Amino acid sequence: MIDFLHGVLVSKTPAAVTIRMAGVGFRVLIPLSTYEALPKEGAEARLLAHLHVRENELTLYGFATELEREFFRMLLGVSHVGPMVALRVLSACPAAQFKRHVLEEDADALKAMIKGIGAKTARRLILELQGPVEELAVAPSEGPAGEGARDAVQALIALGESRAAAEQAVKAAVVKLGPDADGQKLLAEALSG
């Protein structure tokens, strides 16, 4: 089992990196969150690893943190979810936000955030991860909190905003109006801002 890779970062893209160790270049697939945490090319880098074994292929996946690797492995435990879908989930949805959507059974939010999954896969993620996701030790979500804020975000999404843009607008409205403001006031402020 390969636990981690430590070497010179030869090249990096948002989807994969090459790390040179003892004269050998290892190609490692990564989520977007890991890409953002990496140093510049030519610097030393350390990635936690997961080796995925198939009949005719060995693929290395790399992660900046133990939480990312644990989240990835948890996703692999879901039926019909392979490593590429798990990477898409990691790249599109921070662990805290994913945990919140699963616990709230919000399949529509998962489907909207994670490119390439449909309603069936979103429901499967929620069904199979209800218990395991509670064990996932994540920091509180950076998105706006509170029922009013969630309602305002959902309303903005219904009006055609992306989830990220909606959460950012509502977060700014919460800062201006306070965390106890109701959803309608937050929505009005987010639309005017």
mmCIF file of the C-alpha atoms, coordinates in Angstrom:
data_MODEL
# 
_entry.id   MODEL 
# 
loop_
_atom_site.group_PDB 
_atom_site.id 
_atom_site.type_symbol 
_atom_site.label_atom_id 
_atom_site.label_alt_id 
_atom_site.label_comp_id 
_atom_site.label_asym_id 
_atom_site.label_entity_id 
_atom_site.label_seq_id 
_atom_site.pdbx_PDB_ins_code 
_atom_site.Cartn_x 
_atom_site.Cartn_y 
_atom_site.Cartn_z 
_atom_site.occupancy 
_atom_site.B_iso_or_equiv 
_atom_site.pdbx_formal_charge 
_atom_site.auth_seq_id 
_atom_site.auth_comp_id 
_atom_site.auth_asym_id 
_atom_site.auth_atom_id 
_atom_site.pdbx_PDB_model_num 
ATOM 1   C CA . MET A 1 1   ? 0.000   0.000  0.000   1.00 0.00 ? 1   MET A CA 1 
ATOM 2   C CA . ILE A 1 2   ? 1.285   3.461  -0.882  1.00 0.00 ? 2   ILE A CA 1 
ATOM 3   C CA . ASP A 1 3   ? 0.463   5.922  1.900   1.00 0.00 ? 3   ASP A CA 1 
ATOM 4   C CA . PHE A 1 4   ? 1.989   9.113  0.517   1.00 0.00 ? 4   PHE A CA 1 
ATOM 5   C CA . LEU A 1 5   ? 4.255   10.511 -2.190  1.00 0.00 ? 5   LEU A CA 1 
ATOM 6   C CA . HIS A 1 6   ? 6.965   13.071 -1.466  1.00 0.00 ? 6   HIS A CA 1 
ATOM 7   C CA . GLY A 1 7   ? 9.102   14.474 -4.261  1.00 0.00 ? 7   GLY A CA 1 
ATOM 8   C CA . VAL A 1 8   ? 9.550   17.240 -6.807  1.00 0.00 ? 8   VAL A CA 1 
ATOM 9   C CA . LEU A 1 9   ? 6.391   18.523 -8.459  1.00 0.00 ? 9   LEU A CA 1 
ATOM 10  C CA . VAL A 1 10  ? 7.272   18.210 -12.155 1.00 0.00 ? 10  VAL A CA 1 
ATOM 11  C CA . SER A 1 11  ? 3.928   19.299 -13.609 1.00 0.00 ? 11  SER A CA 1 
ATOM 12  C CA . LYS A 1 12  ? 0.422   20.052 -12.439 1.00 0.00 ? 12  LYS A CA 1 
ATOM 13  C CA . THR A 1 13  ? -3.022  20.574 -13.937 1.00 0.00 ? 13  THR A CA 1 
ATOM 14  C CA . PRO A 1 14  ? -6.362  20.833 -12.136 1.00 0.00 ? 14  PRO A CA 1 
ATOM 15  C CA . ALA A 1 15  ? -6.879  17.107 -12.785 1.00 0.00 ? 15  ALA A CA 1 
ATOM 16  C CA . ALA A 1 16  ? -3.442  15.504 -12.384 1.00 0.00 ? 16  ALA A CA 1 
ATOM 17  C CA . VAL A 1 17  ? 0.132   16.025 -11.245 1.00 0.00 ? 17  VAL A CA 1 
ATOM 18  C CA . THR A 1 18  ? 3.447   14.346 -11.902 1.00 0.00 ? 18  THR A CA 1 
ATOM 19  C CA . ILE A 1 19  ? 5.773   13.901 -8.934  1.00 0.00 ? 19  ILE A CA 1 
ATOM 20  C CA . ARG A 1 20  ? 9.384   12.788 -9.439  1.00 0.00 ? 20  ARG A CA 1 
ATOM 21  C CA . MET A 1 21  ? 10.733  10.498 -6.731  1.00 0.00 ? 21  MET A CA 1 
ATOM 22  C CA . ALA A 1 22  ? 14.122  8.744  -7.045  1.00 0.00 ? 22  ALA A CA 1 
ATOM 23  C CA . GLY A 1 23  ? 14.183  9.300  -10.800 1.00 0.00 ? 23  GLY A CA 1 
ATOM 24  C CA . VAL A 1 24  ? 10.654  7.958  -11.400 1.00 0.00 ? 24  VAL A CA 1 
ATOM 25  C CA . GLY A 1 25  ? 7.726   10.191 -12.369 1.00 0.00 ? 25  GLY A CA 1 
ATOM 26  C CA . PHE A 1 26  ? 4.421   9.211  -10.794 1.00 0.00 ? 26  PHE A CA 1 
ATOM 27  C CA . ARG A 1 27  ? 1.239   10.492 -12.430 1.00 0.00 ? 27  ARG A CA 1 
ATOM 28  C CA . VAL A 1 28  ? -1.378  11.162 -9.756  1.00 0.00 ? 28  VAL A CA 1 
ATOM 29  C CA . LEU A 1 29  ? -5.023  12.152 -10.315 1.00 0.00 ? 29  LEU A CA 1 
ATOM 30  C CA . ILE A 1 30  ? -6.232  14.854 -7.903  1.00 0.00 ? 30  ILE A CA 1 
ATOM 31  C CA . PRO A 1 31  ? -9.345  16.837 -6.989  1.00 0.00 ? 31  PRO A CA 1 
ATOM 32  C CA . LEU A 1 32  ? -9.463  20.589 -7.587  1.00 0.00 ? 32  LEU A CA 1 
ATOM 33  C CA . SER A 1 33  ? -9.084  21.312 -3.865  1.00 0.00 ? 33  SER A CA 1 
ATOM 34  C CA . THR A 1 34  ? -5.708  19.535 -3.865  1.00 0.00 ? 34  THR A CA 1 
ATOM 35  C CA . TYR A 1 35  ? -4.571  21.424 -6.972  1.00 0.00 ? 35  TYR A CA 1 
ATOM 36  C CA . GLU A 1 36  ? -5.247  24.720 -5.187  1.00 0.00 ? 36  GLU A CA 1 
ATOM 37  C CA . ALA A 1 37  ? -3.099  23.603 -2.217  1.00 0.00 ? 37  ALA A CA 1 
ATOM 38  C CA . LEU A 1 38  ? -0.060  22.578 -4.288  1.00 0.00 ? 38  LEU A CA 1 
ATOM 39  C CA . PRO A 1 39  ? 3.167   24.623 -4.528  1.00 0.00 ? 39  PRO A CA 1 
ATOM 40  C CA . LYS A 1 40  ? 4.652   25.837 -7.822  1.00 0.00 ? 40  LYS A CA 1 
ATOM 41  C CA . GLU A 1 41  ? 6.177   23.383 -10.277 1.00 0.00 ? 41  GLU A CA 1 
ATOM 42  C CA . GLY A 1 42  ? 9.749   22.536 -9.344  1.00 0.00 ? 42  GLY A CA 1 
ATOM 43  C CA . ALA A 1 43  ? 9.078   22.705 -5.595  1.00 0.00 ? 43  ALA A CA 1 
ATOM 44  C CA . GLU A 1 44  ? 8.835   19.750 -3.226  1.00 0.00 ? 44  GLU A CA 1 
ATOM 45  C CA . ALA A 1 45  ? 5.337   18.411 -2.705  1.00 0.00 ? 45  ALA A CA 1 
ATOM 46  C CA . ARG A 1 46  ? 3.743   15.785 -0.490  1.00 0.00 ? 46  ARG A CA 1 
ATOM 47  C CA . LEU A 1 47  ? 0.471   14.074 -1.337  1.00 0.00 ? 47  LEU A CA 1 
ATOM 48  C CA . LEU A 1 48  ? -1.460  11.483 0.617   1.00 0.00 ? 48  LEU A CA 1 
ATOM 49  C CA . ALA A 1 49  ? -2.195  8.616  -1.741  1.00 0.00 ? 49  ALA A CA 1 
ATOM 50  C CA . HIS A 1 50  ? -4.839  6.081  -2.604  1.00 0.00 ? 50  HIS A CA 1 
ATOM 51  C CA . LEU A 1 51  ? -3.913  3.270  -4.993  1.00 0.00 ? 51  LEU A CA 1 
ATOM 52  C CA . HIS A 1 52  ? -6.924  2.034  -6.952  1.00 0.00 ? 52  HIS A CA 1 
ATOM 53  C CA . VAL A 1 53  ? -6.442  -1.459 -8.393  1.00 0.00 ? 53  VAL A CA 1 
ATOM 54  C CA . ARG A 1 54  ? -8.416  -2.856 -11.315 1.00 0.00 ? 54  ARG A CA 1 
ATOM 55  C CA . GLU A 1 55  ? -7.851  -5.993 -13.381 1.00 0.00 ? 55  GLU A CA 1 
ATOM 56  C CA . ASN A 1 56  ? -5.679  -4.223 -15.949 1.00 0.00 ? 56  ASN A CA 1 
ATOM 57  C CA . GLU A 1 57  ? -4.829  -0.897 -14.320 1.00 0.00 ? 57  GLU A CA 1 
ATOM 58  C CA . LEU A 1 58  ? -3.212  0.675  -11.262 1.00 0.00 ? 58  LEU A CA 1 
ATOM 59  C CA . THR A 1 59  ? -4.173  4.328  -10.689 1.00 0.00 ? 59  THR A CA 1 
ATOM 60  C CA . LEU A 1 60  ? -2.824  6.681  -8.035  1.00 0.00 ? 60  LEU A CA 1 
ATOM 61  C CA . TYR A 1 61  ? -5.057  9.358  -6.529  1.00 0.00 ? 61  TYR A CA 1 
ATOM 62  C CA . GLY A 1 62  ? -3.543  12.125 -4.415  1.00 0.00 ? 62  GLY A CA 1 
ATOM 63  C CA . PHE A 1 63  ? -4.889  14.411 -1.713  1.00 0.00 ? 63  PHE A CA 1 
ATOM 64  C CA . ALA A 1 64  ? -3.629  17.438 0.198   1.00 0.00 ? 64  ALA A CA 1 
ATOM 65  C CA . THR A 1 65  ? -5.328  16.439 3.470   1.00 0.00 ? 65  THR A CA 1 
ATOM 66  C CA . GLU A 1 66  ? -6.420  13.330 5.321   1.00 0.00 ? 66  GLU A CA 1 
ATOM 67  C CA . LEU A 1 67  ? -10.013 14.628 5.264   1.00 0.00 ? 67  LEU A CA 1 
ATOM 68  C CA . GLU A 1 68  ? -9.992  14.653 1.441   1.00 0.00 ? 68  GLU A CA 1 
ATOM 69  C CA . ARG A 1 69  ? -8.651  11.095 1.301   1.00 0.00 ? 69  ARG A CA 1 
ATOM 70  C CA . GLU A 1 70  ? -11.155 9.864  3.891   1.00 0.00 ? 70  GLU A CA 1 
ATOM 71  C CA . PHE A 1 71  ? -14.001 11.581 2.010   1.00 0.00 ? 71  PHE A CA 1 
ATOM 72  C CA . PHE A 1 72  ? -12.817 9.982  -1.276  1.00 0.00 ? 72  PHE A CA 1 
ATOM 73  C CA . ARG A 1 73  ? -12.693 6.513  0.264   1.00 0.00 ? 73  ARG A CA 1 
ATOM 74  C CA . MET A 1 74  ? -16.127 6.989  1.815   1.00 0.00 ? 74  MET A CA 1 
ATOM 75  C CA . LEU A 1 75  ? -17.528 7.886  -1.624  1.00 0.00 ? 75  LEU A CA 1 
ATOM 76  C CA . LEU A 1 76  ? -15.953 4.771  -3.152  1.00 0.00 ? 76  LEU A CA 1 
ATOM 77  C CA . GLY A 1 77  ? -18.061 2.706  -0.732  1.00 0.00 ? 77  GLY A CA 1 
ATOM 78  C CA . VAL A 1 78  ? -21.256 3.823  -2.502  1.00 0.00 ? 78  VAL A CA 1 
ATOM 79  C CA . SER A 1 79  ? -22.536 1.364  -5.089  1.00 0.00 ? 79  SER A CA 1 
ATOM 80  C CA . HIS A 1 80  ? -21.969 2.461  -8.698  1.00 0.00 ? 80  HIS A CA 1 
ATOM 81  C CA . VAL A 1 81  ? -19.644 5.297  -7.636  1.00 0.00 ? 81  VAL A CA 1 
ATOM 82  C CA . GLY A 1 82  ? -16.137 4.909  -8.987  1.00 0.00 ? 82  GLY A CA 1 
ATOM 83  C CA . PRO A 1 83  ? -13.026 6.987  -8.430  1.00 0.00 ? 83  PRO A CA 1 
ATOM 84  C CA . MET A 1 84  ? -13.747 9.481  -11.228 1.00 0.00 ? 84  MET A CA 1 
ATOM 85  C CA . VAL A 1 85  ? -17.194 10.294 -9.827  1.00 0.00 ? 85  VAL A CA 1 
ATOM 86  C CA . ALA A 1 86  ? -15.668 10.554 -6.344  1.00 0.00 ? 86  ALA A CA 1 
ATOM 87  C CA . LEU A 1 87  ? -13.094 13.049 -7.692  1.00 0.00 ? 87  LEU A CA 1 
ATOM 88  C CA . ARG A 1 88  ? -15.890 15.101 -9.307  1.00 0.00 ? 88  ARG A CA 1 
ATOM 89  C CA . VAL A 1 89  ? -17.721 15.200 -5.967  1.00 0.00 ? 89  VAL A CA 1 
ATOM 90  C CA . LEU A 1 90  ? -14.552 16.323 -4.155  1.00 0.00 ? 90  LEU A CA 1 
ATOM 91  C CA . SER A 1 91  ? -13.825 18.973 -6.776  1.00 0.00 ? 91  SER A CA 1 
ATOM 92  C CA . ALA A 1 92  ? -17.347 20.395 -6.822  1.00 0.00 ? 92  ALA A CA 1 
ATOM 93  C CA . CYS A 1 93  ? -18.470 20.208 -3.224  1.00 0.00 ? 93  CYS A CA 1 
ATOM 94  C CA . PRO A 1 94  ? -16.518 20.918 -0.016  1.00 0.00 ? 94  PRO A CA 1 
ATOM 95  C CA . ALA A 1 95  ? -16.874 18.152 2.566   1.00 0.00 ? 95  ALA A CA 1 
ATOM 96  C CA . ALA A 1 96  ? -18.836 20.327 5.023   1.00 0.00 ? 96  ALA A CA 1 
ATOM 97  C CA . GLN A 1 97  ? -21.337 21.333 2.371   1.00 0.00 ? 97  GLN A CA 1 
ATOM 98  C CA . PHE A 1 98  ? -21.668 17.748 1.106   1.00 0.00 ? 98  PHE A CA 1 
ATOM 99  C CA . LYS A 1 99  ? -22.280 16.553 4.659   1.00 0.00 ? 99  LYS A CA 1 
ATOM 100 C CA . ARG A 1 100 ? -24.996 19.176 5.162   1.00 0.00 ? 100 ARG A CA 1 
ATOM 101 C CA . HIS A 1 101 ? -26.762 18.238 1.897   1.00 0.00 ? 101 HIS A CA 1 
ATOM 102 C CA . VAL A 1 102 ? -26.678 14.526 2.739   1.00 0.00 ? 102 VAL A CA 1 
ATOM 103 C CA . LEU A 1 103 ? -28.000 15.036 6.267   1.00 0.00 ? 103 LEU A CA 1 
ATOM 104 C CA . GLU A 1 104 ? -30.741 17.354 4.969   1.00 0.00 ? 104 GLU A CA 1 
ATOM 105 C CA . GLU A 1 105 ? -31.478 14.810 2.195   1.00 0.00 ? 105 GLU A CA 1 
ATOM 106 C CA . ASP A 1 106 ? -31.168 17.566 -0.434  1.00 0.00 ? 106 ASP A CA 1 
ATOM 107 C CA . ALA A 1 107 ? -30.685 15.533 -3.625  1.00 0.00 ? 107 ALA A CA 1 
ATOM 108 C CA . ASP A 1 108 ? -31.479 18.550 -5.816  1.00 0.00 ? 108 ASP A CA 1 
ATOM 109 C CA . ALA A 1 109 ? -28.586 20.533 -4.316  1.00 0.00 ? 109 ALA A CA 1 
ATOM 110 C CA . LEU A 1 110 ? -26.166 17.650 -4.888  1.00 0.00 ? 110 LEU A CA 1 
ATOM 111 C CA . LYS A 1 111 ? -27.374 17.178 -8.453  1.00 0.00 ? 111 LYS A CA 1 
ATOM 112 C CA . ALA A 1 112 ? -26.999 20.913 -9.161  1.00 0.00 ? 112 ALA A CA 1 
ATOM 113 C CA . MET A 1 113 ? -23.496 21.165 -7.671  1.00 0.00 ? 113 MET A CA 1 
ATOM 114 C CA . ILE A 1 114 ? -21.866 18.007 -9.005  1.00 0.00 ? 114 ILE A CA 1 
ATOM 115 C CA . LYS A 1 115 ? -21.552 17.953 -12.769 1.00 0.00 ? 115 LYS A CA 1 
ATOM 116 C CA . GLY A 1 116 ? -22.378 14.627 -14.345 1.00 0.00 ? 116 GLY A CA 1 
ATOM 117 C CA . ILE A 1 117 ? -24.540 13.053 -11.645 1.00 0.00 ? 117 ILE A CA 1 
ATOM 118 C CA . GLY A 1 118 ? -28.265 12.664 -11.979 1.00 0.00 ? 118 GLY A CA 1 
ATOM 119 C CA . ALA A 1 119 ? -31.124 12.418 -9.534  1.00 0.00 ? 119 ALA A CA 1 
ATOM 120 C CA . LYS A 1 120 ? -30.653 8.664  -9.117  1.00 0.00 ? 120 LYS A CA 1 
ATOM 121 C CA . THR A 1 121 ? -26.975 8.960  -8.127  1.00 0.00 ? 121 THR A CA 1 
ATOM 122 C CA . ALA A 1 122 ? -27.704 11.919 -5.838  1.00 0.00 ? 122 ALA A CA 1 
ATOM 123 C CA . ARG A 1 123 ? -30.392 9.886  -4.034  1.00 0.00 ? 123 ARG A CA 1 
ATOM 124 C CA . ARG A 1 124 ? -28.016 6.891  -3.806  1.00 0.00 ? 124 ARG A CA 1 
ATOM 125 C CA . LEU A 1 125 ? -25.322 9.094  -2.232  1.00 0.00 ? 125 LEU A CA 1 
ATOM 126 C CA . ILE A 1 126 ? -27.807 10.337 0.350   1.00 0.00 ? 126 ILE A CA 1 
ATOM 127 C CA . LEU A 1 127 ? -29.221 6.890  1.096   1.00 0.00 ? 127 LEU A CA 1 
ATOM 128 C CA . GLU A 1 128 ? -25.899 5.084  1.446   1.00 0.00 ? 128 GLU A CA 1 
ATOM 129 C CA . LEU A 1 129 ? -23.974 7.862  3.205   1.00 0.00 ? 129 LEU A CA 1 
ATOM 130 C CA . GLN A 1 130 ? -26.461 8.956  5.887   1.00 0.00 ? 130 GLN A CA 1 
ATOM 131 C CA . GLY A 1 131 ? -24.537 7.102  8.604   1.00 0.00 ? 131 GLY A CA 1 
ATOM 132 C CA . PRO A 1 132 ? -20.940 7.359  7.378   1.00 0.00 ? 132 PRO A CA 1 
ATOM 133 C CA . VAL A 1 133 ? -21.131 11.091 6.621   1.00 0.00 ? 133 VAL A CA 1 
ATOM 134 C CA . GLU A 1 134 ? -21.994 11.841 10.255  1.00 0.00 ? 134 GLU A CA 1 
ATOM 135 C CA . GLU A 1 135 ? -18.573 10.445 11.206  1.00 0.00 ? 135 GLU A CA 1 
ATOM 136 C CA . LEU A 1 136 ? -16.809 12.766 8.752   1.00 0.00 ? 136 LEU A CA 1 
ATOM 137 C CA . ALA A 1 137 ? -14.976 15.310 10.934  1.00 0.00 ? 137 ALA A CA 1 
ATOM 138 C CA . VAL A 1 138 ? -15.393 18.579 9.033   1.00 0.00 ? 138 VAL A CA 1 
ATOM 139 C CA . ALA A 1 139 ? -15.268 22.218 10.006  1.00 0.00 ? 139 ALA A CA 1 
ATOM 140 C CA . PRO A 1 140 ? -18.555 24.091 9.791   1.00 0.00 ? 140 PRO A CA 1 
ATOM 141 C CA . SER A 1 141 ? -19.551 25.047 6.269   1.00 0.00 ? 141 SER A CA 1 
ATOM 142 C CA . GLU A 1 142 ? -18.453 28.426 5.036   1.00 0.00 ? 142 GLU A CA 1 
ATOM 143 C CA . GLY A 1 143 ? -21.787 28.971 3.322   1.00 0.00 ? 143 GLY A CA 1 
ATOM 144 C CA . PRO A 1 144 ? -24.476 31.076 4.925   1.00 0.00 ? 144 PRO A CA 1 
ATOM 145 C CA . ALA A 1 145 ? -26.131 29.419 7.907   1.00 0.00 ? 145 ALA A CA 1 
ATOM 146 C CA . GLY A 1 146 ? -29.627 29.615 9.290   1.00 0.00 ? 146 GLY A CA 1 
ATOM 147 C CA . GLU A 1 147 ? -33.003 28.726 7.835   1.00 0.00 ? 147 GLU A CA 1 
ATOM 148 C CA . GLY A 1 148 ? -33.618 32.196 6.373   1.00 0.00 ? 148 GLY A CA 1 
ATOM 149 C CA . ALA A 1 149 ? -30.262 32.146 4.607   1.00 0.00 ? 149 ALA A CA 1 
ATOM 150 C CA . ARG A 1 150 ? -30.897 28.653 3.216   1.00 0.00 ? 150 ARG A CA 1 
ATOM 151 C CA . ASP A 1 151 ? -34.317 29.785 1.933   1.00 0.00 ? 151 ASP A CA 1 
ATOM 152 C CA . ALA A 1 152 ? -32.760 32.825 0.260   1.00 0.00 ? 152 ALA A CA 1 
ATOM 153 C CA . VAL A 1 153 ? -30.080 30.691 -1.389  1.00 0.00 ? 153 VAL A CA 1 
ATOM 154 C CA . GLN A 1 154 ? -32.701 28.250 -2.697  1.00 0.00 ? 154 GLN A CA 1 
ATOM 155 C CA . ALA A 1 155 ? -34.779 31.153 -4.054  1.00 0.00 ? 155 ALA A CA 1 
ATOM 156 C CA . LEU A 1 156 ? -31.773 32.600 -5.900  1.00 0.00 ? 156 LEU A CA 1 
ATOM 157 C CA . ILE A 1 157 ? -30.994 29.185 -7.379  1.00 0.00 ? 157 ILE A CA 1 
ATOM 158 C CA . ALA A 1 158 ? -34.613 28.913 -8.520  1.00 0.00 ? 158 ALA A CA 1 
ATOM 159 C CA . LEU A 1 159 ? -34.145 32.290 -10.238 1.00 0.00 ? 159 LEU A CA 1 
ATOM 160 C CA . GLY A 1 160 ? -31.202 30.890 -12.208 1.00 0.00 ? 160 GLY A CA 1 
ATOM 161 C CA . GLU A 1 161 ? -28.150 31.770 -10.082 1.00 0.00 ? 161 GLU A CA 1 
ATOM 162 C CA . SER A 1 162 ? -25.420 29.191 -9.559  1.00 0.00 ? 162 SER A CA 1 
ATOM 163 C CA . ARG A 1 163 ? -25.155 27.804 -6.030  1.00 0.00 ? 163 ARG A CA 1 
ATOM 164 C CA . ALA A 1 164 ? -21.787 29.487 -5.475  1.00 0.00 ? 164 ALA A CA 1 
ATOM 165 C CA . ALA A 1 165 ? -23.057 32.904 -6.620  1.00 0.00 ? 165 ALA A CA 1 
ATOM 166 C CA . ALA A 1 166 ? -26.251 32.517 -4.585  1.00 0.00 ? 166 ALA A CA 1 
ATOM 167 C CA . GLU A 1 167 ? -24.344 31.605 -1.423  1.00 0.00 ? 167 GLU A CA 1 
ATOM 168 C CA . GLN A 1 168 ? -21.935 34.496 -1.887  1.00 0.00 ? 168 GLN A CA 1 
ATOM 169 C CA . ALA A 1 169 ? -24.779 37.010 -2.375  1.00 0.00 ? 169 ALA A CA 1 
ATOM 170 C CA . VAL A 1 170 ? -26.675 35.708 0.664   1.00 0.00 ? 170 VAL A CA 1 
ATOM 171 C CA . LYS A 1 171 ? -23.513 35.670 2.754   1.00 0.00 ? 171 LYS A CA 1 
ATOM 172 C CA . ALA A 1 172 ? -23.018 39.382 1.958   1.00 0.00 ? 172 ALA A CA 1 
ATOM 173 C CA . ALA A 1 173 ? -26.672 40.031 2.844   1.00 0.00 ? 173 ALA A CA 1 
ATOM 174 C CA . VAL A 1 174 ? -26.238 38.210 6.189   1.00 0.00 ? 174 VAL A CA 1 
ATOM 175 C CA . VAL A 1 175 ? -23.234 40.414 6.979   1.00 0.00 ? 175 VAL A CA 1 
ATOM 176 C CA . LYS A 1 176 ? -25.312 43.540 6.259   1.00 0.00 ? 176 LYS A CA 1 
ATOM 177 C CA . LEU A 1 177 ? -28.637 42.501 7.866   1.00 0.00 ? 177 LEU A CA 1 
ATOM 178 C CA . GLY A 1 178 ? -27.454 40.114 10.566  1.00 0.00 ? 178 GLY A CA 1 
ATOM 179 C CA . PRO A 1 179 ? -27.799 36.341 11.014  1.00 0.00 ? 179 PRO A CA 1 
ATOM 180 C CA . ASP A 1 180 ? -31.367 36.585 12.349  1.00 0.00 ? 180 ASP A CA 1 
ATOM 181 C CA . ALA A 1 181 ? -32.825 38.259 9.229   1.00 0.00 ? 181 ALA A CA 1 
ATOM 182 C CA . ASP A 1 182 ? -35.618 36.297 7.558   1.00 0.00 ? 182 ASP A CA 1 
ATOM 183 C CA . GLY A 1 183 ? -35.326 34.752 4.114   1.00 0.00 ? 183 GLY A CA 1 
ATOM 184 C CA . GLN A 1 184 ? -37.384 37.415 2.297   1.00 0.00 ? 184 GLN A CA 1 
ATOM 185 C CA . LYS A 1 185 ? -35.255 40.292 3.586   1.00 0.00 ? 185 LYS A CA 1 
ATOM 186 C CA . LEU A 1 186 ? -32.059 38.409 2.782   1.00 0.00 ? 186 LEU A CA 1 
ATOM 187 C CA . LEU A 1 187 ? -33.343 37.634 -0.711  1.00 0.00 ? 187 LEU A CA 1 
ATOM 188 C CA . ALA A 1 188 ? -34.270 41.266 -1.334  1.00 0.00 ? 188 ALA A CA 1 
ATOM 189 C CA . GLU A 1 189 ? -30.848 42.420 -0.143  1.00 0.00 ? 189 GLU A CA 1 
ATOM 190 C CA . ALA A 1 190 ? -29.037 39.783 -2.226  1.00 0.00 ? 190 ALA A CA 1 
ATOM 191 C CA . LEU A 1 191 ? -30.974 40.813 -5.339  1.00 0.00 ? 191 LEU A CA 1 
ATOM 192 C CA . SER A 1 192 ? -30.283 44.525 -4.799  1.00 0.00 ? 192 SER A CA 1 
ATOM 193 C CA . GLY A 1 193 ? -26.582 43.988 -4.067  1.00 0.00 ? 193 GLY A CA 1 
# 
